[in-house]
């Protein structure tokens, strides 16, 4: 889930929502008083949009996963103490 942080230079001006059938649209208006805060907010919104266009790849289920390789157990290690 993505979140947007409103710092000390950003103020929530107004918000509203409209619903059509099963979908709703939320509109949020934010007033930003500093160019750096505006750039940060636009960058975060761009990342959210990119993440939604390219969702992370899902892990394959057990049925789809490749069978594990048959490997021998690791060799036992004998400690070596120099000077003994």
Buried (B, 14 or more C-beta within 10 A) or exposed (E): EEEEEBEEBBEEEEEEEEEEEEEEEEEEEBEBEEEEBBEBBEEBEEEEEEEEEEEEEEEEEEEEEEEEEEEEEEEEEEEEEEEE
